[in-house]
Amino acid sequence: MEPIGIFYGSTYGMTEKAAGKIKTAFGRAKVDLYNLATASVEDMKKYRNLIFGTSAWGIGEMQDDWERIIDGLTEIDFSERRLALFGLGDQKEYPESFVDGLGTLYCRLPDKSCVVGDWPIGGYDFYFSLANKDGKFVGLVLDDHNQKELSDGRIKKWVAALKKEFI
Ligand SMILES: Cc1cc2nc3c(=O)[nH]c(=O)nc-3n(C[C@H](O)[C@H](O)[C@H](O)COP(=O)(O)O)c2cc1C
């Protein structure tokens, strides 16, 4: 497999921690981690396999660092790439905007044809999520506030699926 770049925005470190676990789940593949607080679109261009992660902040909001970089994604030619998304949220406190950051990240991608790694919606308890597209989440959804014990298994399963999709 070609190298993988994981880019994440994380305010309290929960998405950062999940990104580290995703890297570990890829085993011997080369995986580089980038916190968007310091990373750039130029860093993303180095990878044909990309993973983007964000937490959720209110109705429709991505983690702040994504706001800074999202419009620059038009500089990347996604046609020769694979992109998978993951999002963290809190379904108990924010059931009407659960993992909305993930949904907004997907919506604002300039090219969605490269997106792989959707995720079943079952097993979560919420009213509404922008990340719900046609009955599936647009990427892996983790809730370390309420379902921490499920996260490792979810990551393992998702990464196994990505190994078949990535270049
Ligand atoms: C002020 C505030 C607003 C939030 N809004 C949402 C939300 O609308 N939907 C959601 O699923 N989670 C929401 N969350 C939960 C965060 O997304 C969650 O705590 C996440 O794990 C934080 O990850 P991070 O530390 O990587 O930023 C909110 C948290 C705070 C403190």
The ligand as a Gaussian input file, in Angstrom:
#p B3LYP/6-31G(d) Opt

LIG

0 1
 C      -19.197000      23.610000      22.969000
 C      -19.230000      22.227000      22.386000
 C      -20.051000      21.961000      21.305000
 C      -20.131000      20.673000      20.764000
 N      -20.995000      20.418000      19.737000
 C      -21.145000      19.158000      19.291000
 C      -22.111000      18.841000      18.291000
 O      -22.860000      19.697000      17.808000
 N      -22.221000      17.551000      17.876000
 C      -21.459000      16.556000      18.404000
 O      -21.599000      15.401000      18.007000
 N      -20.514000      16.826000      19.354000
 C      -20.342000      18.086000      19.801000
 N      -19.402000      18.359000      20.766000
 C      -18.568000      17.254000      21.278000
 C      -17.165000      17.210000      20.648000
 O      -17.214000      17.069000      19.251000
 C      -16.436000      16.016000      21.289000
 O      -16.191000      16.315000      22.627000
 C      -15.157000      15.613000      20.596000
 O      -14.773000      14.353000      21.082000
 C      -14.030000      16.608000      20.843000
 O      -12.897000      16.166000      20.121000
 P      -11.526000      17.010000      20.080000
 O      -10.980000      17.061000      21.469000
 O      -10.642000      16.231000      19.183000
 O      -11.839000      18.356000      19.506000
 C      -19.319000      19.627000      21.308000
 C      -18.487000      19.915000      22.392000
 C      -18.440000      21.183000      22.945000
 C      -17.535000      21.426000      24.133000

